[in-house]
Amino acid sequence: MNMTINMATVLKSFCALALVPFALSATVSIAQTAPPAPAIVMASTTSTEQSGLFGHLLPAFKKASGIDVKVVAVGTGQAIDMGRRGDADVLFVHDQAAEEKVVAEGHALQRYPVMYNDFVLVGPAADPAGAQGKDIVEALRKLGAANAAFISRGDKSGTHAAELRYWKTAGVEPTSFAGYKACGCGMGPALNMAASLGAYVLADRGTWLSFKNRADLAVLVEGDKRLFNQYGVMVVNPARHPQTKVLEAQKFVDWVISPAGQGVIASYKIGGQQLFFPNATAK
């Protein structure tokens, strides 16, 4: 009798163990067929990324939508070129003329203003070129005349495009004086170079406020209305680039220009100072 019971128990145990691989297989199969979380690629500027804005903004969007955003932070010109190639789903940049051009070319859909801050001229606190004031054009004339050390991003970014406009208005060819150096780099590295060399540099205020390695640099020129720095956002056109995740990309645009997204932008501060000011207009 005892032998019969033991054999039955063994058989039951064997059957239970035999079913385990099938259960595990079913679990793995279900996991493998679960759809991945939706994600989009956003080509944007080093200023928005290095200022820390996206670390504040994108988790709020993920919470609201469930959509992940992978940021490729480059100069605005490079970001827009990514849109032309269809290598991004969303563009978040700051060179309005270039933004309107890529829309006119048909590579991006409608452009929306989303926020602004301003550019500042940063330089050594002693200001050997005497550039300090509220006129960016006059300041650049003084830098050129003094052959001052100046670090240009030189990367076709929105900041670089603005800098070149200011030099042109000042009537100065920046490459004509030896102090002018183009680093071909982002805003953070350009500020690091200026700090180490005691040079002048045009920066966006957001990155400047978040920059920790200031040495003896200080803001010397601010408040000129020409230093206004507008950001725009747009979806890459799926008619030209069918791989665009247009539904998810449009959800990001709709959210970032909505009161919810605009509120998150306004709430981003460093040391009590607001870095970006929302100004989206109605669709």
C-alpha positions as CSV (number, residue, x, y, z in Angstrom):
1,M,0.0,0.0,0.0
2,N,2.8,2.4,1.0
3,M,4.6,1.6,-2.3
4,T,1.4,2.5,-4.3
5,I,1.1,5.9,-2.5
6,N,4.7,6.7,-3.0
7,M,4.6,5.9,-6.7
8,A,1.5,8.1,-7.1
9,T,3.2,11.0,-5.3
10,V,6.3,10.6,-7.6
11,L,4.1,10.6,-10.7
12,K,2.3,13.7,-9.6
13,S,5.5,15.5,-8.9
14,F,7.0,14.4,-12.2
15,C,3.9,15.7,-14.1
16,A,4.1,19.0,-12.2
17,L,7.8,19.5,-13.1
18,A,7.1,18.5,-16.7
19,L,4.6,21.4,-17.0
20,V,7.1,24.0,-15.7
21,P,8.9,24.5,-19.0
22,F,5.6,25.0,-20.8
23,A,4.6,27.6,-18.2
24,L,7.9,29.4,-18.5
25,S,7.7,29.2,-22.3
26,A,4.3,30.8,-22.2
27,T,5.5,33.6,-19.9
28,V,8.5,34.3,-22.1
29,S,6.3,34.3,-25.2
30,I,3.9,36.8,-23.7
31,A,6.7,39.0,-22.7
32,Q,8.3,38.9,-26.1
33,T,5.1,39.9,-27.8
34,A,4.3,42.8,-25.5
35,P,4.5,46.0,-27.5
36,P,7.5,48.3,-26.6
37,A,6.8,51.7,-25.0
38,P,6.4,54.3,-27.8
39,A,9.4,56.5,-28.3
40,I,10.4,59.4,-30.6
41,V,13.6,61.1,-31.6
42,M,13.9,64.8,-31.0
43,A,16.7,66.8,-32.6
44,S,17.4,69.8,-30.5
45,T,20.0,72.2,-29.4
46,T,22.9,71.9,-27.0
47,S,21.5,74.9,-25.1
48,T,18.2,73.2,-24.3
49,E,19.9,70.0,-23.3
50,Q,22.9,71.5,-21.4
51,S,20.8,74.0,-19.5
52,G,19.0,71.0,-17.9
53,L,15.6,71.9,-19.3
54,F,14.9,68.5,-20.9
55,G,15.8,66.7,-17.6
56,H,12.9,68.7,-16.1
57,L,10.5,68.7,-19.1
58,L,10.6,65.3,-20.6
59,P,9.7,63.2,-17.5
60,A,6.6,65.3,-17.2
61,F,5.7,64.5,-20.8
62,K,6.4,60.8,-20.3
63,K,4.1,60.8,-17.2
64,A,1.3,62.6,-19.2
65,S,1.7,60.5,-22.4
66,G,3.7,57.3,-21.8
67,I,6.0,58.3,-24.7
68,D,9.7,58.3,-24.3
69,V,11.8,61.0,-26.0
70,K,15.3,60.4,-27.2
71,V,17.1,63.8,-27.5
72,V,19.9,64.3,-30.0
73,A,21.5,67.5,-28.9
74,V,23.5,69.3,-31.7
75,G,23.6,72.8,-33.2
76,T,20.3,74.1,-34.6
77,G,21.7,73.8,-38.2
78,Q,22.6,70.2,-37.6
79,A,19.2,69.5,-36.0
80,I,17.3,70.9,-38.9
81,D,19.5,68.9,-41.3
82,M,18.4,65.8,-39.3
83,G,14.8,66.8,-40.1
84,R,15.7,67.2,-43.8
85,R,17.1,63.6,-43.8
86,G,14.2,62.2,-41.8
87,D,16.5,61.2,-38.9
88,A,14.2,62.8,-36.3
89,D,10.5,62.9,-35.5
90,V,10.5,66.4,-33.9
91,L,12.7,69.5,-34.1
92,F,13.0,71.8,-31.1
93,V,15.4,74.6,-32.2
94,H,16.1,78.4,-32.2
95,D,16.8,79.9,-35.5
96,Q,13.4,81.2,-36.8
97,A,14.6,82.0,-40.4
98,A,16.0,78.4,-40.7
99,E,12.9,76.9,-39.2
100,E,10.6,78.7,-41.6
101,K,12.8,77.6,-44.5
102,V,12.6,73.9,-43.6
103,V,8.9,74.2,-43.3
104,A,8.7,75.9,-46.7
105,E,10.8,73.1,-48.2
106,G,8.2,70.6,-47.0
107,H,10.5,68.7,-44.6
108,A,8.6,69.8,-41.5
109,L,5.0,70.6,-40.7
110,Q,3.8,73.8,-39.0
111,R,6.3,75.6,-36.8
112,Y,5.0,76.7,-33.3
113,P,6.7,79.2,-31.1
114,V,7.2,77.6,-27.7
115,M,9.4,79.7,-25.4
116,Y,12.2,82.3,-25.3
117,N,15.1,83.6,-23.3
118,D,17.9,85.8,-24.4
119,F,21.6,85.8,-25.4
120,V,24.2,87.5,-23.3
121,L,27.8,88.5,-24.0
122,V,30.0,86.9,-21.4
123,G,33.6,87.9,-20.8
124,P,36.3,88.4,-18.2
125,A,35.0,90.6,-15.3
126,A,37.9,93.0,-15.8
127,D,36.6,93.6,-19.4
128,P,39.9,94.6,-21.0
129,A,38.1,95.5,-24.3
130,G,35.6,97.8,-22.6
131,A,32.6,95.9,-24.0
132,Q,30.3,96.2,-21.1
133,G,26.9,97.9,-21.8
134,K,23.5,97.3,-23.4
135,D,24.5,97.5,-27.1
136,I,25.7,94.1,-28.5
137,V,26.7,95.7,-31.8
138,E,28.9,98.4,-30.2
139,A,30.4,95.7,-27.9
140,L,31.5,93.6,-30.9
141,R,33.0,96.6,-32.6
142,K,35.1,97.2,-29.4
143,L,36.2,93.5,-29.4
144,G,37.3,93.6,-33.0
145,A,39.2,96.9,-32.5
146,A,40.9,95.5,-29.4
147,N,41.7,92.2,-31.1
148,A,40.1,90.6,-28.0
149,A,40.1,86.8,-27.4
150,F,36.6,85.6,-28.5
151,I,35.3,82.0,-28.6
152,S,32.8,81.3,-31.3
153,R,30.8,78.1,-31.3
154,G,31.3,77.9,-35.0
155,D,28.9,75.0,-35.3
156,K,26.0,76.5,-37.3
157,S,23.9,76.5,-34.2
158,G,21.2,79.0,-33.4
159,T,23.6,80.8,-31.2
160,H,26.3,80.8,-33.9
161,A,23.8,82.2,-36.4
162,A,22.8,85.0,-34.1
163,E,26.5,85.8,-33.4
164,L,27.2,86.1,-37.1
165,R,24.2,88.4,-37.6
166,Y,25.6,90.7,-34.8
167,W,29.1,90.8,-36.4
168,K,27.5,91.6,-39.7
169,T,25.5,94.5,-38.2
170,A,28.6,95.7,-36.5
171,G,30.5,95.8,-39.8
172,V,33.2,93.5,-38.5
173,E,34.6,90.4,-40.2
174,P,35.4,88.3,-37.1
175,T,37.9,86.1,-38.8
176,S,40.0,89.2,-39.5
177,F,41.4,89.5,-36.0
178,A,43.6,86.9,-34.4
179,G,41.7,86.7,-31.1
180,Y,38.7,85.1,-32.8
181,K,38.6,81.3,-32.4
182,A,35.8,79.0,-33.6
183,C,35.6,75.8,-31.6
184,G,33.0,73.9,-33.6
185,C,31.5,72.9,-30.2
186,G,28.4,73.1,-28.1
187,M,27.6,75.9,-25.7
188,G,29.0,74.2,-22.6
189,P,32.4,73.5,-24.1
190,A,32.6,77.0,-25.6
191,L,32.0,78.5,-22.1
192,N,34.6,76.2,-20.7
193,M,37.1,77.4,-23.3
194,A,36.2,81.1,-22.6
195,A,36.7,80.5,-18.8
196,S,40.1,78.9,-19.2
197,L,41.4,81.5,-21.7
198,G,39.8,84.6,-20.2
199,A,37.9,85.2,-23.5
200,Y,34.6,86.7,-24.5
201,V,31.7,84.5,-25.8
202,L,28.1,84.9,-26.8
203,A,25.9,82.5,-24.8
204,D,22.3,81.8,-24.2
205,R,21.2,82.7,-20.8
206,G,19.9,79.3,-19.9
207,T,23.2,77.5,-20.4
208,W,25.0,80.4,-18.6
209,L,22.8,80.1,-15.5
210,S,23.4,76.4,-15.3
211,F,27.2,76.7,-16.0
212,K,29.4,75.9,-13.0
213,N,32.9,76.5,-14.2
214,R,32.7,80.3,-14.6
215,A,36.2,81.3,-13.3
216,D,36.2,85.1,-13.5
217,L,33.6,85.3,-16.3
218,A,30.7,87.7,-16.0
219,V,27.8,88.9,-18.0
220,L,28.9,92.1,-19.7
221,V,26.1,92.8,-22.3
222,E,22.5,92.1,-21.8
223,G,19.1,93.8,-22.3
224,D,19.6,94.7,-26.0
225,K,16.3,93.8,-27.8
226,R,18.4,92.2,-30.5
227,L,19.5,89.5,-28.0
228,F,16.0,88.0,-27.9
229,N,16.2,84.2,-28.4
230,Q,13.0,82.5,-29.6
231,Y,12.6,78.7,-29.7
232,G,10.3,76.8,-32.1
233,V,9.0,73.2,-32.3
234,M,7.7,71.3,-35.3
235,V,7.0,67.7,-36.5
236,V,9.0,66.3,-39.4
237,N,6.7,65.9,-42.4
238,P,5.6,62.2,-42.9
239,A,4.7,63.0,-46.5
240,R,8.4,63.4,-47.2
241,H,9.7,61.0,-44.5
242,P,7.2,58.1,-44.0
243,Q,9.1,56.7,-41.1
244,T,8.2,59.7,-39.0
245,K,6.3,58.7,-35.9
246,V,3.8,61.5,-36.6
247,L,1.1,60.6,-34.0
248,E,3.6,60.5,-31.1
249,A,5.5,63.5,-32.4
250,Q,2.4,65.6,-32.7
251,K,1.4,64.5,-29.1
252,F,4.6,66.0,-27.9
253,V,4.1,69.3,-29.8
254,D,0.5,69.6,-28.6
255,W,1.6,69.0,-25.1
256,V,4.5,71.3,-25.0
257,I,2.5,74.2,-26.3
258,S,-0.5,73.4,-24.0
259,P,-1.0,75.1,-20.7
260,A,0.4,72.0,-19.0
261,G,3.6,71.9,-21.0
262,Q,4.1,75.7,-20.8
263,G,3.7,75.5,-17.1
264,V,6.4,72.9,-16.8
265,I,8.8,75.1,-18.8
266,A,8.0,78.2,-16.6
267,S,8.7,76.2,-13.5
268,Y,12.3,75.3,-14.4
269,K,14.6,77.5,-12.4
270,I,18.1,77.5,-11.2
271,G,19.0,79.5,-8.1
272,G,15.5,81.0,-8.2
273,Q,16.0,82.3,-11.7
274,Q,13.7,81.2,-14.5
275,L,15.7,80.0,-17.5
276,F,13.0,79.9,-20.3
277,F,9.8,81.8,-20.7
278,P,6.8,80.1,-22.4
279,N,5.1,82.0,-25.2
280,A,3.3,79.4,-27.3
281,T,0.4,80.8,-29.4
282,A,-2.9,79.1,-30.1
283,K,-2.9,76.5,-32.8
